[in-house]
Amino acid sequence: MKKINVLKNTIVSMAFLWVSTSAQITNRIYTIGNSVTDGINFAGFQAIANQKGNTHQFGRHMIPGSPLFLLYNSTSSGFTESPYGYWPTAFGGYDWDCISFQPFDRGITGADGDFTTIQNWINYIKANRGASNQLQTYIYSRYPRTPQGKTYLTATKADWDNL
């Protein structure tokens, strides 16, 4: 668990490292995911931004244990931040500098795969907010589970491909 927390904190810190140290700026960040996403210390980001004279605005759509396709189809349930609300309102009515998607227990390909689901969100944003050259998207993920009966050191490429 400690490894996961260290990795999570490192990835999140790297993802949001672009916070300016000189000019006052506002960072607008929206996260979509499950309880791993919910573990992000949003108040900590706000405190760091405030110390540098910046503003950090964040929104989220979170459902514990949910894969991305379920969040995409859950347009009015889950946990959110006011005033941004669920993703259709947040993506249709607000501009974001960064959107973080957190996959969970779903394949990459297929109709309900993470690639398709994330592409659906990006298409929604483009259709409702236009192309934003400033929008950065991130995949926020935990360590992958190891293939059954294997460890990280003993799993082969074929084992990982068959997950």
N, C-alpha and C positions, 0 to 999 in steps of 0.2 A: 504494500500500500504506500510506503514511503517513496518508492521509486516512481509510482504513478503521480503522487503529489508533486514531487520534484520536477518530473517531466511536464506536468500540467502547468506549473508555475513558470517554468522556463519557456514553454511554447507561448503561453499568453504574454509573458513579458517581451519576448521577441516580436510577437505579432503587433504589439502596440508600442514598440520602441520608437516609432516615428513621431512620438510626442515631442514637440519643439522645445528647445531649451532657451531660445532667445525671444522670438516674436510671440505675442499673445495670440493663441489660437483656440478654436473650439473643435474638439474631436467628438464626432457623433458615431456611436458604435451600437450595433444591434446584434444580438446573439440568438441563435436558434439551436435548441438541443434538449438534452434530458438533465438528469441530476449532476452529471459531470460538468455541464455548462453552468448549472446552478451553483456549483462550488466556486465560481470565479468571484473574487473579492472586488465587487463593483465599487464599494465605498473606498477601497484602497486606491483604485485608479483615480477616483475623484480627488482624494487627498493629495496624490502625487501631482495631478494637474493643477490643483489649487496652489500648491507650494511653488509652482513655476509661473503662477499668474494666468494659467489657462483654465478653460472650462471643459469638462468631460460630461457629455450627455450620453446616456445609455438606455436602450430598450431591450426587451427580451421576450421571447415566446418559448416557454419551457413546459414540458410534460415529463414527469419522472418515468424512466424506462422506455421512452418512446424513440422509435427509429424516425428518420427524417420524413419518409413518405406519410407517416401517421400525423406528424406535425403539419405537413403541407395540407392534409385533408381535414385538419382540426382548426377551422377558421374562427371558432368562437369558444374554445375550451383550452384550459391550461393556465399557466401563470404568466403575467405580463407586468410591464411597468407603465404607469400613467405618465403622460397622456397618450403614449404611442400605441398601446394595446396590442392586439393580435397582429400577426404578420400582414394580413391584407390592408389594414389601416396604416400600419407602420411603413410598409413599402409603397402604398398608394398615396400617402399624404405627407410623407417626410423624406428629406434627403439624408443620406448616410454617407459617412466617410469610409466606414468599414462594416462588413457583415461577416459574421462568423457562423459557419454551419458545423454542427457536431454529429457525425454519423454514429450509428449504433446498431450492431447486430443485423446488418442487411448487406446484401451483395452490392457490388458497384454497378452492375449492368441489370437490364430488365426493366419492365414497366414500373416497378416500385423500388428500383435500385437507386443508390445515392446519386449517381451521375445524372440520371434522368430527373430526379426530384430537384436537385440543385439547379439544373438547367431550366426547369419549370419556374423556379423562383426568379432566376435572372431574366427570363422572358417576361415575367410579370412586371418586374421593375422597369425594364426597357419600355414596355407598353404603357405603363402608368406614370413613369417619371422621366422617360427619355434616357438616352445614353449619357452616362456620367463618366467622364474620363478620370474623375478623382476617386470613384468607388473602388475599394479594395475588398476582395473576398478571400476568406481564409477557411481552411478545413481544420477544425479543432478536434483532435482525436486522442484517444488513450492508446496504450500499448495494445497491439492485436493479441487475441487469445492464441495460445499455442494449439497446434493440431493435437487431437486426443492421443494420449500416451506418449507425447513427445515433449521435449524442452526446447527453449530457444536455440540451444546449441546443437541438438540432434535432429531438428526438423529440416527436411530437405526442401528444395524448390517445389518438387512435386507435392509434398505434404501441404505447403502453403497454398499452392494453386488449387488444391482440392477442398479447401475450407468452405 
